[in-house]
């Protein structure tokens, strides 16, 4: 199991090919200036558990994160909103592809069964100063085996 899942996710999301529109990625915080992002840990959730015939415990867990990206968007302006929405959806598709191809980070004892999802990308807030805050939920589902 990875000792630092937050840092692992931070490094992974920064590999998105269109990440270069963002100037920084912080943890648990994002500036309200354009082109900044913050990765917020949402903790770990136990999804299920069982024991095999050898007495080992198999626990399916999920790490949850939220990526907030503060992007330029003038009020009541369609072009910037479209660019931002395309960026958010492109990020989600990239995460899905990385996960399906086995290129996403792994956290447990059965890497081939792990999934990383980026979902529910949406505008979270917009202001009159020309920025909008977008959010994408990230979840990593993995199995830990206890002997």
C-alpha positions as MATLAB code, in Angstrom:
seq = 'XXXXXXXXXXXXXXXXXXXXXXXXXXXXXXXXXXXXXXXXXXXXXXXXXXXXXXXXXXXXXXXXXXXXXXXXXXXXXXXXXXXXXXXXXXXXXXXXXXXXXXXXXXXXXXXXXXXXXXXXXXXXXXXXXXXXXXXXXXXXXXXXXXX';
ca = [
       0.000    0.000    0.000;
       1.189    3.467   -0.832;
       2.402    5.378    2.234;
       1.243    8.746    0.911;
      -1.903    8.508   -1.247;
      -2.439   12.274   -1.261;
       0.988   12.980   -2.762;
       0.526   10.116   -5.217;
      -2.761   11.610   -6.434;
      -1.248   15.074   -6.611;
       1.548   13.834   -8.856;
      -0.879   11.824  -10.971;
      -3.405   14.583  -11.706;
      -0.563   16.943  -12.622;
       0.315   14.536  -15.474;
      -2.910   15.379  -17.330;
      -1.708   16.579  -20.756;
      -3.820   19.762  -20.586;
      -2.733   20.510  -17.030;
      -0.531   23.318  -18.289;
      -3.435   25.789  -18.152;
      -3.068   25.679  -14.365;
      -0.273   27.499  -12.589;
      -0.381   25.601   -9.282;
      -1.881   22.639   -7.450;
      -2.184   22.981   -3.694;
      -3.524   20.658   -1.028;
      -6.702   21.550    0.863;
      -6.764   25.066   -0.598;
      -7.042   26.956   -3.859;
      -6.623   30.639   -4.574;
      -9.566   32.556   -6.017;
      -7.426   33.699   -8.924;
      -7.608   32.116  -12.378;
      -5.692   28.992  -13.254;
      -5.167   27.534   -9.782;
      -6.295   24.167   -8.476;
      -6.567   22.425   -5.134;
      -6.735   18.740   -4.279;
      -8.866   18.040   -1.225;
      -8.663   14.649    0.496;
     -12.025   13.167    1.416;
     -10.718   10.297    3.483;
     -11.049    6.562    3.115;
     -14.242    4.524    3.062;
     -14.468    0.790    3.663;
     -16.650   -0.658    0.902;
     -16.698   -4.333    1.861;
     -14.793   -7.095    3.601;
     -14.646  -10.889    3.593;
     -12.381  -13.772    4.575;
     -11.093  -16.405    2.196;
     -10.725  -20.115    2.970;
      -7.173  -19.500    4.214;
      -8.426  -17.023    6.827;
      -7.052  -13.925    5.128;
      -9.182  -10.797    5.351;
      -9.896   -8.992    2.073;
     -11.013   -5.411    2.496;
     -12.157   -3.236   -0.404;
     -11.493    0.413    0.389;
     -11.933    3.667   -1.444;
      -9.898    6.857   -1.220;
     -11.904    9.962   -2.085;
     -10.615   13.306   -3.288;
     -12.058   16.441   -4.822;
     -10.188   18.452   -7.412;
     -11.202   22.113   -7.475;
      -9.992   24.120  -10.459;
     -10.429   27.882  -10.504;
     -10.560   28.914  -14.165;
     -11.129   32.167  -16.043;
     -14.751   32.721  -17.003;
     -16.364   36.073  -17.625;
     -19.944   36.390  -16.341;
     -22.586   35.447  -18.921;
     -19.930   34.464  -21.466;
     -20.257   31.218  -23.416;
     -16.813   30.765  -25.004;
     -14.859   30.589  -21.728;
     -17.478   28.363  -20.158;
     -17.210   25.960  -23.088;
     -13.406   25.841  -22.855;
     -13.634   25.123  -19.114;
     -16.291   22.442  -19.516;
     -14.193   20.775  -22.228;
     -11.187   20.824  -19.887;
     -13.175   19.230  -17.048;
     -14.667   16.519  -19.274;
     -11.308   15.904  -20.930;
      -9.722   15.421  -17.510;
     -12.399   12.907  -16.549;
     -11.906   10.960  -19.787;
      -8.130   10.987  -19.319;
      -8.443    9.560  -15.790;
     -10.747    6.825  -17.068;
      -8.302    5.948  -19.848;
      -5.317    5.886  -17.479;
      -7.219    3.595  -15.130;
      -8.360    1.231  -17.906;
      -4.823    0.998  -19.341;
      -3.243    0.310  -15.932;
      -1.407    3.657  -15.941;
      -3.142    5.154  -12.907;
      -1.618    4.898   -9.442;
      -2.445    1.840   -7.357;
      -2.896    1.675   -3.615;
      -3.654   -1.897   -2.613;
      -2.561   -5.493   -2.855;
      -4.431   -6.431   -6.064;
      -3.434   -3.748   -8.614;
      -5.202   -5.397  -11.571;
      -8.566   -4.971   -9.800;
      -8.137   -1.311   -8.878;
     -10.176    1.484  -10.404;
      -9.637    5.197  -10.419;
     -12.643    7.307  -11.325;
     -13.103   11.005  -12.024;
     -16.766   11.868  -12.010;
     -19.461   14.478  -11.447;
     -17.417   17.295  -12.956;
     -19.400   20.495  -12.602;
     -19.212   24.207  -12.061;
     -19.299   24.818   -8.323;
     -19.365   28.606   -8.173;
     -18.775   31.649  -10.360;
     -18.089   35.253   -9.465;
     -18.360   38.652  -11.108;
     -14.565   39.073  -11.116;
     -14.181   36.630  -14.008;
     -13.460   33.258  -12.422;
     -15.393   30.050  -11.960;
     -14.653   27.174   -9.631;
     -15.092   23.683  -11.078;
     -15.054   20.441   -9.096;
     -14.325   16.838  -10.074;
     -14.742   13.967   -7.625;
     -11.942   11.406   -7.703;
     -12.196    7.962   -6.152;
      -9.661    5.154   -6.023;
     -11.077    1.718   -5.177;
      -8.542   -0.879   -4.052;
      -8.204   -4.106   -2.080;
      -6.049   -4.653    0.978;
      -5.297   -8.198    2.150;
      -4.579   -8.874    5.803;
      -2.922  -12.214    6.677;
];
